[in-house]
Amino acid sequence: MTAPFEDPNVAQVFDQFPKDIQSGVRQLRQLIFDVAAQTDGVGTLQETLKWGQPAYLTPDTKSGSTIRLGQPKKGGFAIYTHCQTRLMSDFQTLFPDDFAYEGNRAIHFETEDDLPLEQLSILIKNALTYHLK
């Protein structure tokens, strides 16, 4: 089941993504909601906009670090974590050659990429529980 949009501004941003990346960013969005629902300690997930990008926070428990979705300047789409955390560097240690990393802040995807949901679930779970460790 697809998570409904509670904020019409977020829905509008998703609708404005180029058609060739909409499937990918929507798949990442749903994965974030699915992982949050299956992970103890996360609580309610808030979907909002930060810097004009869809962002996911854990306001009730404050268990997580913000996750954002967006479109890099060079095209495609990306999932972002806070650059001052170890989230991306730890994930890159686990999967050094599996993704196109942008330093310690993002993973970039091309429009035709099949998303490795099982691996990405690890990154998302770690972000949503970052402050519980």
N, C-alpha and C positions, 0 to 999 in steps of 0.2 A: 504494500500500500504506500502510495506517495504522500509524504507529509504535506499538509496544506500550508499555504502562505498565510501567516497572520498579519504581516506588515505589507500593505500594498506597495510601498516604496521598494521593498526587496523584490517582490514579484515583478515590478516594472524593470528592475535592473536585469533580472533573468530574461525577461522578454526582449530586452534590448541587446543581449549578447548576439553576436553573429550566428546565423542559423547553423553554420558548420561546427560550432562548439557547444551549442545548447544541450545536446544530448550528453556530452561529457561532463559539463558543469552540473547539470541536473542529477547525473549519476553520482557525482561526488557529494552533492548536497544530501541526497537520500542516504548515502553511506554514513555521513556524519550523524544524521538522525538515528539511523539503525544502530550504530555503535553506541551512541549515547544511551539509547533505550536498553541496551544489553549490558551496560557497564555499571556496576555498583559504585555508589558515591558521587555520580555525576549530577543527579537531580534534573531539574527542568533545564532544557536547552533554549537559549534565547537566540533568535535570528534577527540580526539588525544590519545596519550599514556602517562600515568604518572606512574612511577614505574612499567612499563611493563604491566599495566592494561588499558583497555579502560576507557577514562575519558571524561566528558562532561562539557564544559565551555560556558560562555556567554561573549565572548570577546568584542562585540560591545557595549553592554549596561552595562557590568560588574554588572548585576543585581543579579547574582547567585553565589553560593558556589559550588565548584567542586563536581560532583558525579562520582564515579568509580564503575566498575563492575569487579568481579574477582572470583577466586577460593580459598577459605580458605584451610589451610594445612590439616584440618580434612575432606575435601571433600565437595561435594555439590557446591553451588555457593552463591555469596553475592552481595549486593549493599552497597556501602560505602559512607559516608558523612564525611566532615572534622570534626575531633574529637574535635576541639576547638570551634565548634559552638554548639548551643542548638538544632540543627535539630533533632538528634536522640532522645535526652531526651524528647523534646516536643512531638515527635511522639509516644514515649513509654508511655507518659502520656495518650494519646488518646487511644492507643491500647496496654495496659500493658501485656496481656496474649495471644495476637494473633500471635506473631512472636518470633523467636529465635534471641535475640539481643546479640551482642558482644559489651558490654559497650555502650559508646556513639559514636560508629563509624560505626557499620554495622548491617545488618540483614542477617542472614544465611538461606539458603533454601536447602532442600534435593532435590535430583534429581526428585523424584516423586511428589513433592509439586505442588498443583494447586496455581497459584499466584493470590492473592486477588488484582486485578488490581485497583479497585476503591480506596481501602485504600492506596495502594502504590502510586497512583496518588497524594495524599495529600502530602506525603513525598517529591516526586519529584517536585511538584509545589512550596513547601516551600523552597526547596534547590535552585531552579532556580530563585526565587525572594527574596532570603535571604537578599540581600543588599538594597532592596527597602523598608524595614520595618524600 
